[in-house]
């Protein structure tokens, strides 16, 4: 995937493939899916037949003009095909890159209590395999035993290893990734051909992309406009006969093609495919085009607190000593009690003592130190060294320990413990035998920059809701610090589902980020369900997007790309309809100026001849599609503005631009056509 990110907009390999693929798209069975370009192809074929008729009749003057019209009509279809093939080609190049990650792998499968080696392709759903350090995981599955570091660079492009273990929300593994330490036992969850990698390849190729509701609505609008202008052009035949004005089929076809919205018709498919491609470049897979589009219209975003808003583990942030104890003494005792504590909380205590007081970890094995591990029964841990018995843990258990050791707790201890608990933190009390020394304040650490990211989401018009299993006090403290709009405390799968349905009942679109099995119902119900690749298989199957990097804050990019897709489509539709104005002033006077000389006053561009005016309009109509391909693939830059501001910006840039650019373009082409005596 990393290789695909580096590809330029017009990579030589992609362009070469797109040129070939665009030829196959001339097949009417393919072209009929795009009504506008199908009409252009049919009219191009009609003009070609008339051209051949006039050529064999010896009417060379007519044939020369008709040849140029026919060629540019075919080029119009070709350029539209090329735009779509370019967008698909970028996905196919990424799929080829994924296919290169496939390796002929051997699997150590366990059957009837015995281990045997078979080809990975022979594995079936439900098989259990053993994978050790240095071996490739032979198929998608769930870790059912063991813990190991796994290199997922073949899938995500990220070189940093990730931990996969049984019994949690980090149990899903993907075939083709490599175990780099320890071992795991994996239960295979997919048959060959149904793996996550197979799904990724099919998705990025775009072959199964379905049109979104908005895209279908726009297609209906374009088809309706095409039918209307076809009726208009057909009625011009009797009008021309009545006025004794010669009106040939090629000229009428030129008028039709220039009037119908060929620009957006030629780029519509490319815009949708490119939207999915931009997500893939951010290592996010969308299961459908509708998911990308829905992301652009999301009103409410639900986020898990742990791992999304906070770092995931509570960290030591402050040492609060009791009377008669210095802060440095408390920090020293807390660090001694935590030297053998490998939990994130324990390590954070050691780091905080070192950072604040330069107290470094010590080697205590030569002093006969006896470390006391934490247990669910004692709810404390510590160390016995010399005559000292240092403990840290839950307040009630440490108070029992102090009293049992013959001491008493100071009156100041309980208020400190209560204050930390009310603030949503975790108080750890430290004691040295009968002496209560003080309290360690553990708190959820908000991710750096998360408040600013939420402010950007709010500027986009999104309402953010934090979901957590914590008590309301803790949830309220984290919500205020992080800047989310609202929170749901002590959340259950049912409560997550309820809030999504309530929001949807109000006509809002909801996005949900999750990674656990308990998130699966909410991910399935949400309009945009983003599952973390590192999460469970159930979560990945429930969501309609998968974040390969398992970075929950990437919702920002997902929403921006969705909005960018919608804005790009709107901008190019505005341009397409607006640029017809100039073509009226080019073709209408040219068609009827013989019968109605007064129409010459509409020739405000002062085009050379009626033939050059018609030909110039057709050429411009074809070339503008090519000129807009980069914009369709890259997308219009998104800025967090209101709907009214975006509409005004579109009308000013693409509406006004769509009127002005054709006047300039057609005039320049007419000058070149006249100079070369092509018409």
Secondary structure, DSSP 8 states (H G I E B T S, - for coil): -HHHHT--TT-HHHHHHHHHHHHHTTSHHHHTTSHHHHHHHHHHHHHHHHHHHHHHHT-HHHHHHHHHHHHHHHHHHHHHHHHHHHHHHHHHHHHHHHHTT----EEEEEETTEEEEEEGGG--TT-EEEEETT-B--S-EEEEEEEEEEE-HHHH---S-EEEETTSTT-EE-TT-EEEEEEEEEEE-S-TT-SHHHHHHHHHHTTT----HHHHHHHHHHHHHHHHHHHHHHHHHHHHHHTT----HHHHHHHHHHHS-HHHHHHHHHHHHHHHHHHHHTTEEESSHHHHHHHHT--EEEEETBTTTEEEEEEEEEEEE-TT--HHHHHHHHHHHHTT--SHHHHHHHHHHHHHH-------GGGT-EEE---TTT-EEEEEETTEEEEEE-HHHHHHHHHHTT----THHHHHHHHHHHTT-EEEEEEETTEEEEEEEEEEEE-TTHHHHHHHHHHTT-EEEEE-SS-HHHHHHHHHHHT-SEEE-S--HHHHHHHHHHHHHTT--EEEEE-SGGGHHHHHHSSEEEEETTS-HHHHHH-SEEETT--GGGHHHHHHHHHHHHHHHHHHHHHHHHTHHHHHHHHHHHHHTTT-GGGGGG-TT--S-HHHHHHHHHHHHHHHHHHHHHHHHH--------HHHHHHHHIIIIIHHHHHHHHHHHHHHHHHHHHTT--
